[in-house]
Amino acid sequence: LLHTLIITDDVEIHDMDKPIPLHQLRRCIQVLKKLLHRACCLDLPKEEDAPSQYLGLSLISASAKVMRDLYDRSSRKPLCLPKLWIIDDLLECEIRRCDSFDDYERLLSLPILRICPFLVSFKRRLKLFERIVTTNRILIQGQNNPNPFVMDSGLKPGIPVRIMRGRVLEDGLATMSKLGRNMRKRIVVHYLNEAGAQEAGVDIGGLFKEFWTDLCAIAFDPNYALFRVTEGAGNCMYPNPASGAAHGALHVTLFEFLGRILGKALYEGITIHPRFAHFFLSFLRGDYNFLHMLPDLSTMDPVLYNNLMYLKSYDGDAED
């Protein structure tokens, strides 16, 4: 099945029952899910049994690749109900036992999250991500003291950043692009008016959100030529291949800066408004399956994709 999926596109799976009918494919998902769950959570190999585990490890590796391929395809066009992928209550007890950043971070090394994270519900994975980020942010930035009678706010000193209205992107790039790991510290935004005077307001998170909103309105506007919008589905965004023609050598610096700001927004728990294309997010994760480039083409250029699919199933001479 693993090798057959390499040459099978989404149309063949959903409309032509290739390589096997959908109901049988769902049965395969159920069987492989139980196999991976048992291998990662129940039957962990012992060190003394390592030489005899080669066959088992190969089986687990092949099963994980098949499941990841099917899961990626199902993310584009569902193969089954979402609950079919999930093992109920998986990692729930482990997350409850955690108290600190180190405890939460240690969960990332569990085999279930390294090999087959899709068996854990998305809400639980999101909960783990939020706990990791929140506990790390408290360690670095401190925590706001809710008691109004205590003079010490509990927050550590932040890094002041001055942004002039009308120059949000330029000033943000100049002041924040070189912070490096200090981006995790508290950023205190001060807005300046056209006369250069500081506007009234204390940044306890709200001004940085305003800065993020103003920056999004500029940088993720397709007319700014850093990003394009998919034509096939969802108006999702991906980097513009022609951004260098619009911004010259600066376009790489702009992408790096926006990546830092996106990471900072996630770190601060701010909602990310731009909706990115599935294939772009896979590239960001670093695990993009290049065998899915043809199906992903349907979101970027539906006309070219349909023409290639027509050629693939054409019975006559393609030269005609």
QUIZI-V998140 format. One record per residue. N is the residue number from 1. PSI is psi in whole degrees, 0 to 359 (none if undefined). NEAR is the number of other ideal C-beta (glycine too) atoms within 10 Angstrom. Layout:
N_PSI_NEAR, N_PSI_NEAR
//
This chain:
1_322_16, 2_314_12, 3_329_10, 4_324_11, 5_338_17, 6_322_9, 7_15_11, 8_128_18, 9_174_20, 10_326_16, 11_318_17, 12_323_15, 13_313_22, 14_326_14, 15_338_8, 16_3_12, 17_42_13, 18_142_14, 19_341_15, 20_159_14, 21_156_12, 22_322_12, 23_328_9, 24_327_11, 25_323_19, 26_324_15, 27_321_12, 28_320_15, 29_317_19, 30_317_12, 31_313_11, 32_327_19, 33_315_19, 34_321_12, 35_312_16, 36_322_23, 37_318_16, 38_320_12, 39_324_21, 40_336_21, 41_333_15, 42_314_7, 43_61_10, 44_130_9, 45_145_14, 46_156_8, 47_322_5, 48_343_7, 49_6_9, 50_316_10, 51_335_6, 52_9_9, 53_6_13, 54_316_9, 55_317_8, 56_318_13, 57_322_12, 58_321_10, 59_317_14, 60_317_20, 61_313_12, 62_319_14, 63_319_21, 64_321_19, 65_318_14, 66_314_19, 67_320_22, 68_320_16, 69_313_18, 70_323_22, 71_319_16, 72_319_20, 73_320_21, 74_336_19, 75_329_14, 76_312_16, 77_113_13, 78_132_11, 79_338_19, 80_179_15, 81_145_10, 82_327_11, 83_343_8, 84_334_13, 85_341_21, 86_141_17, 87_120_18, 88_139_7, 89_16_10, 90_128_18, 91_1_21, 92_312_12, 93_321_8, 94_319_16, 95_322_15, 96_330_8, 97_348_8, 98_141_17, 99_335_9, 100_173_13, 101_318_18, 102_323_11, 103_314_15, 104_318_22, 105_328_15, 106_333_12, 107_336_17, 108_340_12, 109_358_8, 110_142_15, 111_325_14, 112_326_20, 113_336_17, 114_324_11, 115_314_17, 116_67_24, 117_340_16, 118_348_22, 119_343_22, 120_135_22, 121_148_19, 122_321_12, 123_322_9, 124_323_16, 125_321_15, 126_321_10, 127_318_16, 128_316_21, 129_315_13, 130_321_13, 131_318_18, 132_312_17, 133_315_17, 134_314_15, 135_323_17, 136_321_17, 137_322_18, 138_322_14, 139_321_14, 140_319_14, 141_345_19, 142_183_17, 143_136_13, 144_128_11, 145_119_13, 146_349_7, 147_113_9, 148_346_5, 149_358_5, 150_127_9, 151_322_6, 152_120_8, 153_339_12, 154_349_13, 155_140_14, 156_156_12, 157_139_10, 158_176_16, 159_117_14, 160_136_11, 161_125_20, 162_125_14, 163_127_25, 164_138_15, 165_134_12, 166_351_12, 167_43_12, 168_310_21, 169_316_20, 170_313_12, 171_322_18, 172_319_23, 173_319_21, 174_326_14, 175_337_16, 176_347_20, 177_341_16, 178_14_11, 179_333_15, 180_228_8, 181_342_7, 182_351_11, 183_337_16, 184_345_18, 185_169_16, 186_126_18, 187_120_23, 188_107_17, 189_132_23, 190_121_15, 191_137_21, 192_140_16, 193_185_11, 194_335_8, 195_356_6, 196_5_8, 197_145_9, 198_133_10, 199_153_11, 200_147_6, 201_142_12, 202_127_8, 203_104_19, 204_27_13, 205_332_14, 206_319_11, 207_326_19, 208_323_22, 209_320_15, 210_319_16, 211_317_21, 212_318_22, 213_316_12, 214_321_17, 215_319_19, 216_319_18, 217_332_13, 218_303_14, 219_326_21, 220_11_17, 221_122_11, 222_333_12, 223_341_7, 224_347_16, 225_15_15, 226_330_21, 227_152_21, 228_165_17, 229_135_15, 230_146_22, 231_336_12, 232_323_17, 233_131_14, 234_358_12, 235_48_11, 236_155_20, 237_149_18, 238_157_19, 239_139_16, 240_118_19, 241_338_8, 242_17_11, 243_330_19, 244_327_13, 245_330_10, 246_325_13, 247_2_17, 248_211_9, 249_344_7, 250_343_13, 251_327_18, 252_318_12, 253_321_12, 254_317_17, 255_319_17, 256_317_12, 257_316_20, 258_326_22, 259_318_11, 260_318_18, 261_323_23, 262_315_18, 263_321_12, 264_320_17, 265_318_18, 266_321_14, 267_326_16, 268_0_17, 269_28_11, 270_136_15, 271_133_8, 272_114_11, 273_318_11, 274_137_12, 275_115_13, 276_153_19, 277_150_23, 278_317_19, 279_327_22, 280_319_18, 281_324_14, 282_322_17, 283_320_13, 284_322_12, 285_339_8, 286_13_6, 287_36_9, 288_134_17, 289_106_16, 290_346_8, 291_349_13, 292_11_19, 293_323_11, 294_311_14, 295_324_21, 296_337_22, 297_334_17, 298_334_23, 299_335_20, 300_314_19, 301_85_14, 302_326_14, 303_311_10, 304_319_11, 305_314_19, 306_324_14, 307_319_11, 308_322_14, 309_325_18, 310_318_10, 311_324_9, 312_322_13, 313_9_10, 314_129_10, 315_341_4, 316_201_6, 317_120_6, 318_335_8, 319_340_4, 320_none_5
//
